[in-house]
Amino acid sequence: MKKDKIEKRELKINRRTLLKGALAGAATTMLPLDRADASFKGFWESFFQKHFREMTVAEKKQVVERLEREYERKYKKAIKIGIEPAMPGVLFGYGLDVSRCIGCRTCVYACINENNQSRDPQVQWIQVLRFKHKDFLDWNKAEKYYDPKLVPEPGYFYLPVACQQCENPACTRACPTQATWQEPDGIIVVDYNWCIGCRYCMAACPYGARHFNWGEPGLTAADINPNTHYLGNRPRYKGVVEKCTFCIQRSRKGRYTACVEACPVGARKFGNLLDPKSEVRYAMEHKRTFRLKDDLGTHPKFFYFFDFEVGERFSG
Amino acid sequence: MIQTIKNFFIAWGSIFKGSAKYYLWLAFLACLMAIGVHAYIGQAEHGLIMSAMRDQVSWGFYISNFTFLVGVAAAAVLLVVPAYVHHDKPIKEIVLFAEMMAITALIMCIMFIMTDLGQPLRVWHILPPPIGMMHWPSSLLAWDVLALNSYLFLNIIVVFYVLYKLSRGEHYNMKSFIGFLIYLSIPVAVSIHTVTAFLYNAAFSRPFWSAALLAPRFIAGALSSGPALMLLVFQVLRKVTDVKIENKTLFRIATFITYAMAINLFFMGADLFKSFYPGTAEGTSIHYLFFGLHGKTNLVPYAWTSLITSIVAFLLILNKKTRENFVTLNIACVLMIVGIYIEKGMGLVIPGFTPDVLGEIYQYTPTATELLVSLGVWSFGAMVYTLLCKFALPVYTGKLRFAVEGKEPHEVRVRRPHVEEVPEEQA
């Protein structure tokens, strides 16, 4: 009887040892393909890294320390990775005044500088579309590669589109490994160390908001913003999906997102949807807002609105 | 038990005994595989940027091949049903080769998924807890992993068990557990292609994929192209080995294909009408597929090739004269495979992404890396099938028999092992 018990306990192998045994051979044979500079131990630890939500705070801290070392070795620059959790009573939302937007793409590049996107190949989280007034929201007539000498151009609307941070997201449902999920403050995040790069979320997203690292991210030490968050703007890997996180590294510390700060015409509003005094709530309550592809039932937390008459900007 | 393992290795030895032609064929496939591996190493090093896929068209040639091959795997059911449910003797004799083709197609499916992953080393994350974080039942991709692997293991168990029984000169009993597995493999075969269709259906922001007819069309297409491939393979088999397959059996399969193809074309017509007639924005992708959009027409040749080859193939196989003439039958089979390979591959995956969700048209054409890696996977599949056949043949034809304890060694000459059935099966 006693012996039985002991044997049973021995059989209780935890997930790590089980995997270590089963995959040890496979991992070593595949090692030379990748990361020639990383040590075997580093590879081992990153290979068996748990899903972010499965880790305890202590484990998260350990992982973050290792990642900071890895990044420093790779980019020759000290990078800080935060793991701040969502604040209670906060649900982030966004408002964008289409009548103000002049289509200058300042936000696109402010976003890139803040969020450490790959510069070459270039990854952009915000895509600005141009529509003729009469074709507004007719996707087949949207122009992404417009390039005039001066903006705004008479007769056009501009529509910046990034992640709509849906309440009912299609992408997180599609992910086969739960590598992307909605945080309690409403932000959809990706664990770049858990994503297998199958890109099913990209097929599912109705807004083209998810982007893939098709090649090794081209990022130099000079480009890097060292203030990062694990679920946000820390440097990404080749072969994983990334997306807008409402600048999680800023917003969770009560700051505006980079695009809000950069917008030269004040078209962008950001805040807590649960706070009746926030700018977003003001816009929602006083403007005629709309959401993109509302008929799909994704319930974006990204609201667009028109503040003044179409001709107003150019007539006066 | 030990004897069984020993016997397995004796049988295994038969794959090394072959003519010069056999070795030449294997060497040829090995060369193609080496080219594929070389291309894949380049992709692993530089990333999927070596493909033509981009954010706008985020799945391409690999997933196209995957989708077609799921159909080939599912198609084995067209022979499994008459063989095991209706005890159709001539079909039952060759059903083993159809099941082995399903095994091969599934292995290729898994390889195409692996080559498409950005982080293939992390694939274990898709396993159920406590190892991975499988997102079941939400993610259709998780369902696909379950369905494909279940079908793969079912077929492996069935094929090897049947061979084991045959090698001892015994018969398997459909009322035993293996019979249950064989029956189970029928709905699972249907499920793999259904779940794959649902995978596309689930991406609800892409109107081209959101037809309720998608799953039925997948099955009808699979039951035409898969058996067409089998018809060609069976003819090769009876030529290069001493397996006897009668013309009558092949023509019988051709009749099945005729029905499947008629249904497939009907479904296709229904889908085309529904997409074209209303002229709504939902039809934009299909318009791009058949006529191009804004002067961008790179899928147009694919679309018309697929449509024309499918119709010509159907006419050839519909007419009894051309169906029972091997020249025209083979032409029909090749045309049908080409037509459905395009329709279920490039013609399905790419228009789903074009125009993309924000209206952009990115013209996708596979790169050399994608073509060569795919060539590697296809030649690997051909090698797996060749070796499986080589392994099975001596047992199948009765040349190889193992003594069973307490019994005299079984007589060697059994030309058609499946014909002699146990009485209870006839009931």
Chai-1 contact restraints between the chains, C-beta under 6 A:
chainA,res_idxA,chainB,res_idxB,connection_type,confidence,min_distance_angstrom,max_distance_angstrom,comment,restraint_id
A,R15,B,P130,contact,1.0,0.0,6.0,A-B,restraint_1
A,R15,B,I131,contact,1.0,0.0,6.0,A-B,restraint_2
A,L33,B,A44,contact,1.0,0.0,6.0,A-B,restraint_3
A,H51,B,M133,contact,1.0,0.0,6.0,A-B,restraint_4
A,W139,B,L358,contact,1.0,0.0,6.0,A-B,restraint_5
A,W139,B,G359,contact,1.0,0.0,6.0,A-B,restraint_6
A,N140,B,T284,contact,1.0,0.0,6.0,A-B,restraint_7
A,N140,B,G359,contact,1.0,0.0,6.0,A-B,restraint_8
A,A142,B,L358,contact,1.0,0.0,6.0,A-B,restraint_9
A,A142,B,G359,contact,1.0,0.0,6.0,A-B,restraint_10
A,K144,B,E360,contact,1.0,0.0,6.0,A-B,restraint_11
A,R173,B,S138,contact,1.0,0.0,6.0,A-B,restraint_12
A,A174,B,S139,contact,1.0,0.0,6.0,A-B,restraint_13
A,C175,B,H135,contact,1.0,0.0,6.0,A-B,restraint_14
A,C175,B,S139,contact,1.0,0.0,6.0,A-B,restraint_15
A,P176,B,I126,contact,1.0,0.0,6.0,A-B,restraint_16
A,P176,B,H135,contact,1.0,0.0,6.0,A-B,restraint_17
A,P176,B,S139,contact,1.0,0.0,6.0,A-B,restraint_18
A,P176,B,L141,contact,1.0,0.0,6.0,A-B,restraint_19
A,P176,B,A142,contact,1.0,0.0,6.0,A-B,restraint_20
A,T177,B,H125,contact,1.0,0.0,6.0,A-B,restraint_21
A,T177,B,I126,contact,1.0,0.0,6.0,A-B,restraint_22
A,T177,B,M133,contact,1.0,0.0,6.0,A-B,restraint_23
A,Q178,B,M133,contact,1.0,0.0,6.0,A-B,restraint_24
A,Q178,B,H135,contact,1.0,0.0,6.0,A-B,restraint_25
A,W194,B,H125,contact,1.0,0.0,6.0,A-B,restraint_26
A,I196,B,L117,contact,1.0,0.0,6.0,A-B,restraint_27
A,I196,B,Q119,contact,1.0,0.0,6.0,A-B,restraint_28
A,I196,B,R122,contact,1.0,0.0,6.0,A-B,restraint_29
A,I196,B,V123,contact,1.0,0.0,6.0,A-B,restraint_30
A,I196,B,H125,contact,1.0,0.0,6.0,A-B,restraint_31
A,G197,B,L117,contact,1.0,0.0,6.0,A-B,restraint_32
A,G197,B,G118,contact,1.0,0.0,6.0,A-B,restraint_33
A,G197,B,Q119,contact,1.0,0.0,6.0,A-B,restraint_34
A,C198,B,L117,contact,1.0,0.0,6.0,A-B,restraint_35
A,R199,B,S58,contact,1.0,0.0,6.0,A-B,restraint_36
A,Y200,B,L141,contact,1.0,0.0,6.0,A-B,restraint_37
A,M202,B,S58,contact,1.0,0.0,6.0,A-B,restraint_38
A,A203,B,A203,contact,1.0,0.0,6.0,A-B,restraint_39
A,A204,B,A203,contact,1.0,0.0,6.0,A-B,restraint_40
A,P206,B,S205,contact,1.0,0.0,6.0,A-B,restraint_41
A,P206,B,V357,contact,1.0,0.0,6.0,A-B,restraint_42
A,G208,B,D356,contact,1.0,0.0,6.0,A-B,restraint_43
A,G208,B,V357,contact,1.0,0.0,6.0,A-B,restraint_44
A,G208,B,L358,contact,1.0,0.0,6.0,A-B,restraint_45
A,H211,B,D55,contact,1.0,0.0,6.0,A-B,restraint_46
A,W214,B,G47,contact,1.0,0.0,6.0,A-B,restraint_47
A,W214,B,L48,contact,1.0,0.0,6.0,A-B,restraint_48
A,W214,B,I49,contact,1.0,0.0,6.0,A-B,restraint_49
A,G215,B,G47,contact,1.0,0.0,6.0,A-B,restraint_50
A,G215,B,I49,contact,1.0,0.0,6.0,A-B,restraint_51
A,K238,B,G47,contact,1.0,0.0,6.0,A-B,restraint_52
A,G239,B,G47,contact,1.0,0.0,6.0,A-B,restraint_53
A,G239,B,G118,contact,1.0,0.0,6.0,A-B,restraint_54
A,G239,B,Q119,contact,1.0,0.0,6.0,A-B,restraint_55
A,V240,B,G118,contact,1.0,0.0,6.0,A-B,restraint_56
